[in-house]
Amino acid sequence: MRAVITVIGKDTVGILHKVSGICARRGVNVVEVTQSVLQDMFAMIMLVDISGMTSDFSTLADEMSELGKTESLAIHCMHEDIFNSMHKI
């Protein structure tokens, strides 16, 4: 099973480290990452494997959301099935 994590906000040092650190602590494997800095804005999409996750998905999503609040970032964590359903024509 996989999930998609998106991060958008003002660029600061350590965003990728903080997000991937949560993944590592929860047993979530980062499969693919794409990121860009547009002037001073940071944008990232991560595809992660949640099959070995050590907590439930809602705990991961809540922890990402809390990180977003403390770092003034918009962080969303979505199961791949929901992501694919939302983006089908």
PDB file of N, CA, C and O in Angstrom:
ATOM      1  N   MET A   1       0.844  -1.178   0.000  1.00  0.00           N
ATOM      2  CA  MET A   1       0.000   0.000   0.000  1.00  0.00           C
ATOM      3  C   MET A   1       0.886   1.238   0.000  1.00  0.00           C
ATOM      4  O   MET A   1       1.965   1.263   0.593  1.00  0.00           O
ATOM      5  N   ARG A   2       0.395   2.256  -0.683  1.00  0.00           N
ATOM      6  CA  ARG A   2       1.171   3.484  -0.783  1.00  0.00           C
ATOM      7  C   ARG A   2       0.309   4.689  -0.425  1.00  0.00           C
ATOM      8  O   ARG A   2      -0.919   4.618  -0.378  1.00  0.00           O
ATOM      9  N   ALA A   3       1.001   5.799  -0.175  1.00  0.00           N
ATOM     10  CA  ALA A   3       0.328   7.055   0.125  1.00  0.00           C
ATOM     11  C   ALA A   3       1.087   8.186  -0.556  1.00  0.00           C
ATOM     12  O   ALA A   3       2.235   8.022  -0.969  1.00  0.00           O
ATOM     13  N   VAL A   4       0.431   9.330  -0.665  1.00  0.00           N
ATOM     14  CA  VAL A   4       1.024  10.525  -1.255  1.00  0.00           C
ATOM     15  C   VAL A   4       1.061  11.602  -0.169  1.00  0.00           C
ATOM     16  O   VAL A   4       0.051  11.879   0.479  1.00  0.00           O
ATOM     17  N   ILE A   5       2.227  12.197   0.020  1.00  0.00           N
ATOM     18  CA  ILE A   5       2.383  13.295   0.972  1.00  0.00           C
ATOM     19  C   ILE A   5       2.776  14.530   0.172  1.00  0.00           C
ATOM     20  O   ILE A   5       3.737  14.497  -0.597  1.00  0.00           O
ATOM     21  N   THR A   6       2.032  15.621   0.352  1.00  0.00           N
ATOM     22  CA  THR A   6       2.358  16.873  -0.322  1.00  0.00           C
ATOM     23  C   THR A   6       2.703  17.924   0.727  1.00  0.00           C
ATOM     24  O   THR A   6       2.124  17.960   1.812  1.00  0.00           O
ATOM     25  N   VAL A   7       3.660  18.775   0.374  1.00  0.00           N
ATOM     26  CA  VAL A   7       4.109  19.837   1.274  1.00  0.00           C
ATOM     27  C   VAL A   7       4.253  21.112   0.453  1.00  0.00           C
ATOM     28  O   VAL A   7       4.894  21.114  -0.598  1.00  0.00           O
ATOM     29  N   ILE A   8       3.651  22.198   0.941  1.00  0.00           N
ATOM     30  CA  ILE A   8       3.762  23.488   0.271  1.00  0.00           C
ATOM     31  C   ILE A   8       3.936  24.559   1.346  1.00  0.00           C
ATOM     32  O   ILE A   8       3.243  24.544   2.363  1.00  0.00           O
ATOM     33  N   GLY A   9       4.855  25.479   1.116  1.00  0.00           N
ATOM     34  CA  GLY A   9       5.037  26.588   2.048  1.00  0.00           C
ATOM     35  C   GLY A   9       6.319  27.342   1.778  1.00  0.00           C
ATOM     36  O   GLY A   9       7.034  27.062   0.816  1.00  0.00           O
ATOM     37  N   LYS A  10       6.599  28.305   2.642  1.00  0.00           N
ATOM     38  CA  LYS A  10       7.820  29.095   2.526  1.00  0.00           C
ATOM     39  C   LYS A  10       9.025  28.188   2.750  1.00  0.00           C
ATOM     40  O   LYS A  10       9.042  27.378   3.677  1.00  0.00           O
ATOM     41  N   ASP A  11      10.023  28.332   1.900  1.00  0.00           N
ATOM     42  CA  ASP A  11      11.213  27.486   1.975  1.00  0.00           C
ATOM     43  C   ASP A  11      12.023  27.802   3.228  1.00  0.00           C
ATOM     44  O   ASP A  11      12.343  28.960   3.499  1.00  0.00           O
ATOM     45  N   THR A  12      12.347  26.761   3.986  1.00  0.00           N
ATOM     46  CA  THR A  12      13.234  26.871   5.141  1.00  0.00           C
ATOM     47  C   THR A  12      14.135  25.635   5.161  1.00  0.00           C
ATOM     48  O   THR A  12      13.844  24.636   4.503  1.00  0.00           O
ATOM     49  N   VAL A  13      15.202  25.709   5.902  1.00  0.00           N
ATOM     50  CA  VAL A  13      16.140  24.595   6.019  1.00  0.00           C
ATOM     51  C   VAL A  13      15.480  23.444   6.776  1.00  0.00           C
ATOM     52  O   VAL A  13      14.881  23.655   7.830  1.00  0.00           O
ATOM     53  N   GLY A  14      15.588  22.227   6.239  1.00  0.00           N
ATOM     54  CA  GLY A  14      15.192  21.036   6.971  1.00  0.00           C
ATOM     55  C   GLY A  14      13.791  20.509   6.744  1.00  0.00           C
ATOM     56  O   GLY A  14      13.372  19.593   7.451  1.00  0.00           O
ATOM     57  N   ILE A  15      13.052  21.044   5.794  1.00  0.00           N
ATOM     58  CA  ILE A  15      11.679  20.562   5.575  1.00  0.00           C
ATOM     59  C   ILE A  15      11.692  19.081   5.186  1.00  0.00           C
ATOM     60  O   ILE A  15      10.974  18.280   5.784  1.00  0.00           O
ATOM     61  N   LEU A  16      12.489  18.719   4.206  1.00  0.00           N
ATOM     62  CA  LEU A  16      12.560  17.322   3.770  1.00  0.00           C
ATOM     63  C   LEU A  16      13.006  16.419   4.920  1.00  0.00           C
ATOM     64  O   LEU A  16      12.484  15.317   5.088  1.00  0.00           O
ATOM     65  N   HIS A  17      13.958  16.883   5.695  1.00  0.00           N
ATOM     66  CA  HIS A  17      14.458  16.116   6.841  1.00  0.00           C
ATOM     67  C   HIS A  17      13.344  15.863   7.862  1.00  0.00           C
ATOM     68  O   HIS A  17      13.212  14.748   8.366  1.00  0.00           O
ATOM     69  N   LYS A  18      12.562  16.866   8.163  1.00  0.00           N
ATOM     70  CA  LYS A  18      11.501  16.720   9.169  1.00  0.00           C
ATOM     71  C   LYS A  18      10.395  15.779   8.690  1.00  0.00           C
ATOM     72  O   LYS A  18       9.923  14.936   9.453  1.00  0.00           O
ATOM     73  N   VAL A  19       9.987  15.920   7.446  1.00  0.00           N
ATOM     74  CA  VAL A  19       8.929  15.060   6.900  1.00  0.00           C
ATOM     75  C   VAL A  19       9.420  13.619   6.790  1.00  0.00           C
ATOM     76  O   VAL A  19       8.718  12.691   7.192  1.00  0.00           O
ATOM     77  N   SER A  20      10.612  13.430   6.252  1.00  0.00           N
ATOM     78  CA  SER A  20      11.130  12.063   6.110  1.00  0.00           C
ATOM     79  C   SER A  20      11.452  11.453   7.473  1.00  0.00           C
ATOM     80  O   SER A  20      11.412  10.232   7.621  1.00  0.00           O
ATOM     81  N   GLY A  21      11.771  12.278   8.468  1.00  0.00           N
ATOM     82  CA  GLY A  21      12.006  11.786   9.822  1.00  0.00           C
ATOM     83  C   GLY A  21      10.752  11.176  10.428  1.00  0.00           C
ATOM     84  O   GLY A  21      10.817  10.133  11.079  1.00  0.00           O
ATOM     85  N   ILE A  22       9.612  11.822  10.215  1.00  0.00           N
ATOM     86  CA  ILE A  22       8.338  11.256  10.673  1.00  0.00           C
ATOM     87  C   ILE A  22       8.100   9.926   9.983  1.00  0.00           C
ATOM     88  O   ILE A  22       7.702   8.950  10.618  1.00  0.00           O
ATOM     89  N   CYS A  23       8.346   9.890   8.675  1.00  0.00           N
ATOM     90  CA  CYS A  23       8.176   8.635   7.927  1.00  0.00           C
ATOM     91  C   CYS A  23       9.046   7.533   8.526  1.00  0.00           C
ATOM     92  O   CYS A  23       8.572   6.418   8.741  1.00  0.00           O
ATOM     93  N   ALA A  24      10.304   7.834   8.795  1.00  0.00           N
ATOM     94  CA  ALA A  24      11.230   6.825   9.329  1.00  0.00           C
ATOM     95  C   ALA A  24      10.769   6.324  10.697  1.00  0.00           C
ATOM     96  O   ALA A  24      10.807   5.123  10.965  1.00  0.00           O
ATOM     97  N   ARG A  25      10.336   7.237  11.557  1.00  0.00           N
ATOM     98  CA  ARG A  25       9.882   6.826  12.898  1.00  0.00           C
ATOM     99  C   ARG A  25       8.634   5.959  12.838  1.00  0.00           C
ATOM    100  O   ARG A  25       8.412   5.142  13.732  1.00  0.00           O
ATOM    101  N   ARG A  26       7.822   6.117  11.812  1.00  0.00           N
ATOM    102  CA  ARG A  26       6.575   5.366  11.673  1.00  0.00           C
ATOM    103  C   ARG A  26       6.719   4.127  10.796  1.00  0.00           C
ATOM    104  O   ARG A  26       5.729   3.438  10.549  1.00  0.00           O
ATOM    105  N   GLY A  27       7.925   3.829  10.321  1.00  0.00           N
ATOM    106  CA  GLY A  27       8.136   2.652   9.480  1.00  0.00           C
ATOM    107  C   GLY A  27       7.622   2.829   8.066  1.00  0.00           C
ATOM    108  O   GLY A  27       7.281   1.855   7.395  1.00  0.00           O
ATOM    109  N   VAL A  28       7.564   4.070   7.612  1.00  0.00           N
ATOM    110  CA  VAL A  28       7.075   4.401   6.266  1.00  0.00           C
ATOM    111  C   VAL A  28       8.287   4.600   5.361  1.00  0.00           C
ATOM    112  O   VAL A  28       9.168   5.400   5.676  1.00  0.00           O
ATOM    113  N   ASN A  29       8.339   3.884   4.247  1.00  0.00           N
ATOM    114  CA  ASN A  29       9.470   3.956   3.323  1.00  0.00           C
ATOM    115  C   ASN A  29       9.192   4.973   2.220  1.00  0.00           C
ATOM    116  O   ASN A  29       8.167   4.899   1.542  1.00  0.00           O
ATOM    117  N   VAL A  30      10.104   5.916   2.047  1.00  0.00           N
ATOM    118  CA  VAL A  30       9.971   6.907   0.979  1.00  0.00           C
ATOM    119  C   VAL A  30      10.403   6.238  -0.324  1.00  0.00           C
ATOM    120  O   VAL A  30      11.543   5.794  -0.454  1.00  0.00           O
ATOM    121  N   VAL A  31       9.483   6.170  -1.285  1.00  0.00           N
ATOM    122  CA  VAL A  31       9.734   5.507  -2.563  1.00  0.00           C
ATOM    123  C   VAL A  31      10.239   6.500  -3.598  1.00  0.00           C
ATOM    124  O   VAL A  31      11.174   6.205  -4.342  1.00  0.00           O
ATOM    125  N   GLU A  32       9.624   7.673  -3.647  1.00  0.00           N
ATOM    126  CA  GLU A  32       9.983   8.671  -4.655  1.00  0.00           C
ATOM    127  C   GLU A  32       9.680  10.059  -4.115  1.00  0.00           C
ATOM    128  O   GLU A  32       8.694  10.261  -3.406  1.00  0.00           O
ATOM    129  N   VAL A  33      10.540  11.014  -4.457  1.00  0.00           N
ATOM    130  CA  VAL A  33      10.365  12.401  -4.011  1.00  0.00           C
ATOM    131  C   VAL A  33      10.623  13.332  -5.182  1.00  0.00           C
ATOM    132  O   VAL A  33      11.570  13.143  -5.945  1.00  0.00           O
ATOM    133  N   THR A  34       9.781  14.325  -5.314  1.00  0.00           N
ATOM    134  CA  THR A  34      10.067  15.422  -6.227  1.00  0.00           C
ATOM    135  C   THR A  34       9.832  16.706  -5.450  1.00  0.00           C
ATOM    136  O   THR A  34       8.842  16.842  -4.732  1.00  0.00           O
ATOM    137  N   GLN A  35      10.754  17.641  -5.603  1.00  0.00           N
ATOM    138  CA  GLN A  35      10.614  18.905  -4.891  1.00  0.00           C
ATOM    139  C   GLN A  35      11.140  20.036  -5.745  1.00  0.00           C
ATOM    140  O   GLN A  35      11.997  19.840  -6.607  1.00  0.00           O
ATOM    141  N   SER A  36      10.615  21.222  -5.494  1.00  0.00           N
ATOM    142  CA  SER A  36      11.054  22.416  -6.206  1.00  0.00           C
ATOM    143  C   SER A  36      11.006  23.590  -5.244  1.00  0.00           C
ATOM    144  O   SER A  36      10.209  23.618  -4.307  1.00  0.00           O
ATOM    145  N   VAL A  37      11.866  24.545  -5.494  1.00  0.00           N
ATOM    146  CA  VAL A  37      11.798  25.817  -4.797  1.00  0.00           C
ATOM    147  C   VAL A  37      11.550  26.860  -5.874  1.00  0.00           C
ATOM    148  O   VAL A  37      12.366  27.046  -6.777  1.00  0.00           O
ATOM    149  N   LEU A  38      10.424  27.531  -5.770  1.00  0.00           N
ATOM    150  CA  LEU A  38      10.029  28.564  -6.725  1.00  0.00           C
ATOM    151  C   LEU A  38      10.129  29.899  -6.000  1.00  0.00           C
ATOM    152  O   LEU A  38       9.279  30.230  -5.173  1.00  0.00           O
ATOM    153  N   GLN A  39      11.180  30.671  -6.319  1.00  0.00           N
ATOM    154  CA  GLN A  39      11.538  31.878  -5.569  1.00  0.00           C
ATOM    155  C   GLN A  39      11.715  31.483  -4.108  1.00  0.00           C
ATOM    156  O   GLN A  39      12.722  30.853  -3.785  1.00  0.00           O
ATOM    157  N   ASP A  40      10.800  31.816  -3.216  1.00  0.00           N
ATOM    158  CA  ASP A  40      10.964  31.426  -1.814  1.00  0.00           C
ATOM    159  C   ASP A  40       9.917  30.414  -1.370  1.00  0.00           C
ATOM    160  O   ASP A  40       9.741  30.197  -0.171  1.00  0.00           O
ATOM    161  N   MET A  41       9.221  29.793  -2.316  1.00  0.00           N
ATOM    162  CA  MET A  41       8.189  28.810  -1.997  1.00  0.00           C
ATOM    163  C   MET A  41       8.697  27.397  -2.259  1.00  0.00           C
ATOM    164  O   MET A  41       9.296  27.115  -3.297  1.00  0.00           O
ATOM    165  N   PHE A  42       8.443  26.508  -1.285  1.00  0.00           N
ATOM    166  CA  PHE A  42       8.864  25.113  -1.354  1.00  0.00           C
ATOM    167  C   PHE A  42       7.654  24.265  -1.718  1.00  0.00           C
ATOM    168  O   PHE A  42       6.576  24.446  -1.152  1.00  0.00           O
ATOM    169  N   ALA A  43       7.825  23.344  -2.655  1.00  0.00           N
ATOM    170  CA  ALA A  43       6.755  22.412  -3.039  1.00  0.00           C
ATOM    171  C   ALA A  43       7.364  21.017  -3.169  1.00  0.00           C
ATOM    172  O   ALA A  43       8.398  20.832  -3.810  1.00  0.00           O
ATOM    173  N   MET A  44       6.694  20.029  -2.540  1.00  0.00           N
ATOM    174  CA  MET A  44       7.223  18.662  -2.575  1.00  0.00           C
ATOM    175  C   MET A  44       6.071  17.664  -2.649  1.00  0.00           C
ATOM    176  O   MET A  44       5.017  17.857  -2.043  1.00  0.00           O
ATOM    177  N   ILE A  45       6.300  16.603  -3.400  1.00  0.00           N
ATOM    178  CA  ILE A  45       5.385  15.465  -3.443  1.00  0.00           C
ATOM    179  C   ILE A  45       6.219  14.229  -3.146  1.00  0.00           C
ATOM    180  O   ILE A  45       7.257  13.999  -3.766  1.00  0.00           O
ATOM    181  N   MET A  46       5.746  13.435  -2.184  1.00  0.00           N
ATOM    182  CA  MET A  46       6.424  12.184  -1.829  1.00  0.00           C
ATOM    183  C   MET A  46       5.467  11.026  -2.066  1.00  0.00           C
ATOM    184  O   MET A  46       4.294  11.101  -1.701  1.00  0.00           O
ATOM    185  N   LEU A  47       5.958   9.972  -2.666  1.00  0.00           N
ATOM    186  CA  LEU A  47       5.228   8.720  -2.757  1.00  0.00           C
ATOM    187  C   LEU A  47       5.871   7.800  -1.731  1.00  0.00           C
ATOM    188  O   LEU A  47       7.078   7.560  -1.779  1.00  0.00           O
ATOM    189  N   VAL A  48       5.072   7.284  -0.803  1.00  0.00           N
ATOM    190  CA  VAL A  48       5.613   6.472   0.281  1.00  0.00           C
ATOM    191  C   VAL A  48       4.914   5.121   0.345  1.00  0.00           C
ATOM    192  O   VAL A  48       3.738   4.989   0.006  1.00  0.00           O
ATOM    193  N   ASP A  49       5.672   4.121   0.790  1.00  0.00           N
ATOM    194  CA  ASP A  49       5.140   2.772   0.993  1.00  0.00           C
ATOM    195  C   ASP A  49       4.740   2.657   2.458  1.00  0.00           C
ATOM    196  O   ASP A  49       5.585   2.776   3.346  1.00  0.00           O
ATOM    197  N   ILE A  50       3.449   2.425   2.716  1.00  0.00           N
ATOM    198  CA  ILE A  50       2.945   2.365   4.089  1.00  0.00           C
ATOM    199  C   ILE A  50       2.673   0.932   4.538  1.00  0.00           C
ATOM    200  O   ILE A  50       2.077   0.721   5.594  1.00  0.00           O
ATOM    201  N   SER A  51       3.102  -0.052   3.755  1.00  0.00           N
ATOM    202  CA  SER A  51       2.804  -1.439   4.110  1.00  0.00           C
ATOM    203  C   SER A  51       3.502  -1.885   5.392  1.00  0.00           C
ATOM    204  O   SER A  51       3.008  -2.788   6.067  1.00  0.00           O
ATOM    205  N   GLY A  52       4.635  -1.279   5.749  1.00  0.00           N
ATOM    206  CA  GLY A  52       5.332  -1.640   6.971  1.00  0.00           C
ATOM    207  C   GLY A  52       5.134  -0.639   8.097  1.00  0.00           C
ATOM    208  O   GLY A  52       5.882  -0.638   9.074  1.00  0.00           O
ATOM    209  N   MET A  53       4.132   0.207   7.959  1.00  0.00           N
ATOM    210  CA  MET A  53       3.901   1.272   8.930  1.00  0.00           C
ATOM    211  C   MET A  53       3.620   0.705  10.323  1.00  0.00           C
ATOM    212  O   MET A  53       2.889  -0.274  10.468  1.00  0.00           O
ATOM    213  N   THR A  54       4.209   1.333  11.345  1.00  0.00           N
ATOM    214  CA  THR A  54       4.080   0.856  12.721  1.00  0.00           C
ATOM    215  C   THR A  54       2.916   1.488  13.479  1.00  0.00           C
ATOM    216  O   THR A  54       2.728   1.207  14.663  1.00  0.00           O
ATOM    217  N   SER A  55       2.138   2.333  12.817  1.00  0.00           N
ATOM    218  CA  SER A  55       0.954   2.942  13.430  1.00  0.00           C
ATOM    219  C   SER A  55      -0.162   2.918  12.396  1.00  0.00           C
ATOM    220  O   SER A  55       0.040   2.463  11.271  1.00  0.00           O
ATOM    221  N   ASP A  56      -1.326   3.403  12.772  1.00  0.00           N
ATOM    222  CA  ASP A  56      -2.385   3.464  11.763  1.00  0.00           C
ATOM    223  C   ASP A  56      -2.203   4.715  10.905  1.00  0.00           C
ATOM    224  O   ASP A  56      -1.468   5.632  11.270  1.00  0.00           O
ATOM    225  N   PHE A  57      -2.881   4.737   9.768  1.00  0.00           N
ATOM    226  CA  PHE A  57      -2.703   5.808   8.794  1.00  0.00           C
ATOM    227  C   PHE A  57      -3.119   7.159   9.360  1.00  0.00           C
ATOM    228  O   PHE A  57      -2.473   8.169   9.081  1.00  0.00           O
ATOM    229  N   SER A  58      -4.182   7.192  10.147  1.00  0.00           N
ATOM    230  CA  SER A  58      -4.656   8.467  10.694  1.00  0.00           C
ATOM    231  C   SER A  58      -3.623   9.091  11.635  1.00  0.00           C
ATOM    232  O   SER A  58      -3.522  10.315  11.714  1.00  0.00           O
ATOM    233  N   THR A  59      -2.863   8.272  12.341  1.00  0.00           N
ATOM    234  CA  THR A  59      -1.803   8.790  13.217  1.00  0.00           C
ATOM    235  C   THR A  59      -0.718   9.466  12.391  1.00  0.00           C
ATOM    236  O   THR A  59      -0.238  10.542  12.747  1.00  0.00           O
ATOM    237  N   LEU A  60      -0.333   8.831  11.282  1.00  0.00           N
ATOM    238  CA  LEU A  60       0.655   9.428  10.379  1.00  0.00           C
ATOM    239  C   LEU A  60       0.135  10.752   9.831  1.00  0.00           C
ATOM    240  O   LEU A  60       0.846  11.757   9.850  1.00  0.00           O
ATOM    241  N   ALA A  61      -1.098  10.755   9.344  1.00  0.00           N
ATOM    242  CA  ALA A  61      -1.690  11.966   8.772  1.00  0.00           C
ATOM    243  C   ALA A  61      -1.769  13.077   9.815  1.00  0.00           C
ATOM    244  O   ALA A  61      -1.483  14.235   9.509  1.00  0.00           O
ATOM    245  N   ASP A  62      -2.154  12.738  11.038  1.00  0.00           N
ATOM    246  CA  ASP A  62      -2.249  13.741  12.106  1.00  0.00           C
ATOM    247  C   ASP A  62      -0.880  14.315  12.453  1.00  0.00           C
ATOM    248  O   ASP A  62      -0.747  15.519  12.674  1.00  0.00           O
ATOM    249  N   GLU A  63       0.135  13.457  12.501  1.00  0.00           N
ATOM    250  CA  GLU A  63       1.483  13.932  12.819  1.00  0.00           C
ATOM    251  C   GLU A  63       2.011  14.848  11.720  1.00  0.00           C
ATOM    252  O   GLU A  63       2.674  15.843  12.011  1.00  0.00           O
ATOM    253  N   MET A  64       1.726  14.522  10.462  1.00  0.00           N
ATOM    254  CA  MET A  64       2.135  15.391   9.350  1.00  0.00           C
ATOM    255  C   MET A  64       1.412  16.731   9.426  1.00  0.00           C
ATOM    256  O   MET A  64       2.013  17.785   9.220  1.00  0.00           O
ATOM    257  N   SER A  65       0.127  16.678   9.722  1.00  0.00           N
ATOM    258  CA  SER A  65      -0.661  17.901   9.841  1.00  0.00           C
ATOM    259  C   SER A  65      -0.132  18.785  10.973  1.00  0.00           C
ATOM    260  O   SER A  65      -0.045  20.004  10.821  1.00  0.00           O
ATOM    261  N   GLU A  66       0.216  18.180  12.089  1.00  0.00           N
ATOM    262  CA  GLU A  66       0.754  18.926  13.226  1.00  0.00           C
ATOM    263  C   GLU A  66       2.099  19.561  12.874  1.00  0.00           C
ATOM    264  O   GLU A  66       2.361  20.704  13.250  1.00  0.00           O
ATOM    265  N   LEU A  67       2.951  18.829  12.155  1.00  0.00           N
ATOM    266  CA  LEU A  67       4.205  19.404  11.688  1.00  0.00           C
ATOM    267  C   LEU A  67       3.923  20.615  10.806  1.00  0.00           C
ATOM    268  O   LEU A  67       4.588  21.645  10.922  1.00  0.00           O
ATOM    269  N   GLY A  68       2.935  20.486   9.926  1.00  0.00           N
ATOM    270  CA  GLY A  68       2.573  21.599   9.060  1.00  0.00           C
ATOM    271  C   GLY A  68       2.178  22.833   9.856  1.00  0.00           C
ATOM    272  O   GLY A  68       2.569  23.949   9.512  1.00  0.00           O
ATOM    273  N   LYS A  69       1.414  22.639  10.906  1.00  0.00           N
ATOM    274  CA  LYS A  69       0.994  23.781  11.739  1.00  0.00           C
ATOM    275  C   LYS A  69       2.188  24.439  12.414  1.00  0.00           C
ATOM    276  O   LYS A  69       2.296  25.665  12.428  1.00  0.00           O
ATOM    277  N   THR A  70       3.090  23.629  12.976  1.00  0.00           N
ATOM    278  CA  THR A  70       4.228  24.208  13.701  1.00  0.00           C
ATOM    279  C   THR A  70       5.236  24.864  12.768  1.00  0.00           C
ATOM    280  O   THR A  70       5.944  25.783  13.177  1.00  0.00           O
ATOM    281  N   GLU A  71       5.313  24.410  11.525  1.00  0.00           N
ATOM    282  CA  GLU A  71       6.283  24.942  10.564  1.00  0.00           C
ATOM    283  C   GLU A  71       5.652  25.900   9.547  1.00  0.00           C
ATOM    284  O   GLU A  71       6.330  26.357   8.627  1.00  0.00           O
ATOM    285  N   SER A  72       4.371  26.201   9.705  1.00  0.00           N
ATOM    286  CA  SER A  72       3.636  27.073   8.765  1.00  0.00           C
ATOM    287  C   SER A  72       3.685  26.534   7.336  1.00  0.00           C
ATOM    288  O   SER A  72       3.959  27.266   6.385  1.00  0.00           O
ATOM    289  N   LEU A  73       3.413  25.236   7.213  1.00  0.00           N
ATOM    290  CA  LEU A  73       3.381  24.555   5.923  1.00  0.00           C
ATOM    291  C   LEU A  73       2.024  23.897   5.741  1.00  0.00           C
ATOM    292  O   LEU A  73       1.358  23.564   6.721  1.00  0.00           O
ATOM    293  N   ALA A  74       1.614  23.708   4.507  1.00  0.00           N
ATOM    294  CA  ALA A  74       0.433  22.905   4.199  1.00  0.00           C
ATOM    295  C   ALA A  74       0.925  21.504   3.875  1.00  0.00           C
ATOM    296  O   ALA A  74       1.507  21.279   2.814  1.00  0.00           O
ATOM    297  N   ILE A  75       0.693  20.555   4.788  1.00  0.00           N
ATOM    298  CA  ILE A  75       1.123  19.171   4.578  1.00  0.00           C
ATOM    299  C   ILE A  75      -0.111  18.284   4.557  1.00  0.00           C
ATOM    300  O   ILE A  75      -0.907  18.285   5.496  1.00  0.00           O
ATOM    301  N   HIS A  76      -0.261  17.529   3.479  1.00  0.00           N
ATOM    302  CA  HIS A  76      -1.394  16.623   3.340  1.00  0.00           C
ATOM    303  C   HIS A  76      -0.879  15.215   3.084  1.00  0.00           C
ATOM    304  O   HIS A  76       0.051  15.011   2.303  1.00  0.00           O
ATOM    305  N   CYS A  77      -1.489  14.259   3.745  1.00  0.00           N
ATOM    306  CA  CYS A  77      -1.125  12.861   3.610  1.00  0.00           C
ATOM    307  C   CYS A  77      -2.376  12.110   3.171  1.00  0.00           C
ATOM    308  O   CYS A  77      -3.385  12.112   3.877  1.00  0.00           O
ATOM    309  N   MET A  78      -2.311  11.472   2.014  1.00  0.00           N
ATOM    310  CA  MET A  78      -3.490  10.845   1.434  1.00  0.00           C
ATOM    311  C   MET A  78      -3.162   9.439   0.941  1.00  0.00           C
ATOM    312  O   MET A  78      -2.146   9.222   0.280  1.00  0.00           O
ATOM    313  N   HIS A  79      -4.027   8.494   1.270  1.00  0.00           N
ATOM    314  CA  HIS A  79      -3.853   7.124   0.773  1.00  0.00           C
ATOM    315  C   HIS A  79      -3.897   7.153  -0.750  1.00  0.00           C
ATOM    316  O   HIS A  79      -4.672   7.909  -1.337  1.00  0.00           O
ATOM    317  N   GLU A  80      -3.073   6.338  -1.387  1.00  0.00           N
ATOM    318  CA  GLU A  80      -2.977   6.331  -2.849  1.00  0.00           C
ATOM    319  C   GLU A  80      -4.318   6.049  -3.524  1.00  0.00           C
ATOM    320  O   GLU A  80      -4.606   6.633  -4.568  1.00  0.00           O
ATOM    321  N   ASP A  81      -5.138   5.174  -2.960  1.00  0.00           N
ATOM    322  CA  ASP A  81      -6.442   4.873  -3.567  1.00  0.00           C
ATOM    323  C   ASP A  81      -7.326   6.115  -3.641  1.00  0.00           C
ATOM    324  O   ASP A  81      -7.995   6.348  -4.648  1.00  0.00           O
ATOM    325  N   ILE A  82      -7.327   6.900  -2.586  1.00  0.00           N
ATOM    326  CA  ILE A  82      -8.123   8.134  -2.570  1.00  0.00           C
ATOM    327  C   ILE A  82      -7.540   9.133  -3.560  1.00  0.00           C
ATOM    328  O   ILE A  82      -8.281   9.770  -4.309  1.00  0.00           O
ATOM    329  N   PHE A  83      -6.210   9.274  -3.568  1.00  0.00           N
ATOM    330  CA  PHE A  83      -5.553  10.180  -4.502  1.00  0.00           C
ATOM    331  C   PHE A  83      -5.909   9.818  -5.943  1.00  0.00           C
ATOM    332  O   PHE A  83      -6.264  10.695  -6.731  1.00  0.00           O
ATOM    333  N   ASN A  84      -5.818   8.537  -6.294  1.00  0.00           N
ATOM    334  CA  ASN A  84      -6.140   8.099  -7.653  1.00  0.00           C
ATOM    335  C   ASN A  84      -7.610   8.328  -7.987  1.00  0.00           C
ATOM    336  O   ASN A  84      -7.929   8.729  -9.106  1.00  0.00           O
ATOM    337  N   SER A  85      -8.499   8.083  -7.050  1.00  0.00           N
ATOM    338  CA  SER A  85      -9.933   8.299  -7.281  1.00  0.00           C
ATOM    339  C   SER A  85     -10.229   9.782  -7.547  1.00  0.00           C
ATOM    340  O   SER A  85     -11.065  10.118  -8.386  1.00  0.00           O
ATOM    341  N   MET A  86      -9.547  10.641  -6.836  1.00  0.00           N
ATOM    342  CA  MET A  86      -9.773  12.088  -6.995  1.00  0.00           C
ATOM    343  C   MET A  86      -9.276  12.610  -8.339  1.00  0.00           C
ATOM    344  O   MET A  86      -9.762  13.629  -8.830  1.00  0.00           O
ATOM    345  N   HIS A  87      -8.315  11.919  -8.931  1.00  0.00           N
ATOM    346  CA  HIS A  87      -7.687  12.432 -10.137  1.00  0.00           C
ATOM    347  C   HIS A  87      -8.012  11.630 -11.400  1.00  0.00           C
ATOM    348  O   HIS A  87      -7.301  11.719 -12.401  1.00  0.00           O
ATOM    349  N   LYS A  88      -9.088  10.852 -11.343  1.00  0.00           N
ATOM    350  CA  LYS A  88      -9.550  10.146 -12.545  1.00  0.00           C
ATOM    351  C   LYS A  88     -10.606  10.981 -13.239  1.00  0.00           C
ATOM    352  O   LYS A  88     -11.405  11.666 -12.601  1.00  0.00           O
ATOM    353  N   ILE A  89     -10.590  10.909 -14.553  1.00  0.00           N
ATOM    354  CA  ILE A  89     -11.596  11.637 -15.326  1.00  0.00           C
ATOM    355  C   ILE A  89     -12.783  10.750 -15.568  1.00  0.00           C
ATOM    356  O   ILE A  89     -13.749  11.171 -16.204  1.00  0.00           O
TER     357      ILE A  89
END
